[in-house]
Amino acid sequence: MATNEIILEEVGRFRIHRREPVEFGAFFLVRSLYALEADGRAWQKNIFAVAVGVLTVAAIALDCVALVFVWFGKLTFYILRSLWDVVIYAAKVVLNKLFGTALKWIVIVLIALTLYLKWHEIAAIIASWHL
């Protein structure tokens, strides 16, 4: 059975069980990376799965950051900004290893778009502190 068929079969099982969207996105990402390891050309078939997984993980991370802002205040921002720089650098290295340059930029643009859309929520939380 082809790798793509296995993924579709397992995704179908996820729909039947009605798992949470977070689990679904994480499943997509992990399963796609597993397929990459098994078949070097699998990324061409599963690029959508990788993109969905990466964007889901980025959205989850930003939601966690927003919670940390609410709980711990402004000081956390400076710590998280430094950590975020490390995470972005690590992501660039991983993308360079796994994919080519063109695909890397596509994924980075998708992540940047997600960050831009989520950043307004974080900015609204910060703005509410000053009122």
C-alpha positions in Angstrom: 0.0 0.0 0.0 1.4 3.4 -0.9 2.3 5.8 1.8 -0.4 8.3 0.7 -3.1 5.6 1.0 -1.9 4.7 4.5 -2.2 8.3 5.6 -5.6 8.7 4.1 -6.8 5.5 5.8 -5.5 6.7 9.1 -6.9 10.2 8.6 -10.3 8.5 7.9 -10.0 6.7 11.3 -9.4 10.1 13.0 -12.6 11.5 11.4 -14.6 8.5 12.6 -13.3 8.8 16.2 -13.8 12.6 16.0 -10.6 13.5 17.8 -9.7 17.0 18.8 -8.3 19.3 16.1 -5.0 19.6 18.0 -4.5 15.9 17.9 -5.5 15.8 14.3 -2.9 18.4 13.3 -0.2 16.8 15.4 -1.0 13.5 13.9 -0.8 15.0 10.4 2.7 16.4 11.2 4.1 13.3 12.8 2.7 10.9 10.2 4.1 13.1 7.4 7.6 13.2 8.9 7.4 9.5 9.4 6.6 9.1 5.7 9.5 11.4 4.8 11.8 9.1 6.6 10.4 6.0 4.9 10.3 7.4 1.4 12.4 10.4 0.3 9.9 11.4 -2.3 6.9 11.2 0.1 7.1 14.9 0.9 6.0 15.7 -2.6 2.8 13.7 -2.0 2.3 14.9 1.6 3.2 18.6 1.5 -0.3 19.6 2.5 -0.2 17.3 5.5 3.2 18.8 6.6 1.9 22.3 6.1 -1.3 21.6 8.1 0.7 20.0 10.9 3.3 22.9 11.1 0.5 25.5 11.2 -1.4 23.6 13.8 1.7 23.3 16.0 2.4 27.0 15.5 -1.1 28.0 16.5 -1.0 25.8 19.6 2.4 27.4 20.6 0.9 30.9 20.1 -2.1 30.0 22.2 0.2 28.8 25.0 2.2 32.1 24.7 -1.0 34.1 25.0 -1.8 32.2 28.2 1.6 32.8 29.6 1.2 36.5 28.9 -2.0 36.5 30.9 -0.5 34.6 33.8 2.9 36.1 34.2 2.9 39.6 32.7 5.2 41.6 30.6 8.5 40.2 31.9 7.7 36.9 30.2 7.6 38.6 26.8 11.4 39.2 26.9 12.2 35.6 27.9 9.8 34.2 25.3 11.2 36.4 22.6 14.7 35.0 23.2 13.3 31.5 23.2 11.3 32.2 20.1 14.4 33.3 18.2 16.0 29.9 19.1 12.9 28.0 17.9 12.8 29.9 14.6 16.5 29.2 14.0 16.0 25.5 14.8 13.0 25.4 12.5 15.0 26.9 9.6 17.7 24.3 10.2 15.2 21.4 10.2 13.4 22.7 7.1 16.8 23.0 5.3 17.6 19.4 6.1 14.2 18.0 5.2 13.2 20.1 2.3 14.7 22.3 -0.4 15.0 26.0 -0.4 11.7 26.7 -2.3 9.6 24.6 0.0 11.3 26.0 3.1 10.2 29.5 2.1 6.6 28.4 1.4 6.4 26.9 4.9 8.0 29.9 6.5 5.5 32.2 4.7 2.6 30.0 6.0 4.0 30.1 9.5 4.5 33.9 9.3 1.0 34.4 8.1 -0.3 32.3 11.1 1.9 34.3 13.5 0.6 37.6 12.0 -3.0 36.5 12.4 -2.5 35.3 16.0 -0.3 38.3 17.0 -3.4 40.5 17.0 -5.0 38.4 19.7 -1.8 38.7 21.8 -1.6 42.4 21.2 -5.2 42.8 22.3 -4.4 41.0 25.6 -1.4 43.3 26.2 -3.5 46.4 25.3 -6.2 45.4 27.8 -3.6 45.6 30.6 -3.1 49.3 30.1 -6.8 50.2 30.3 
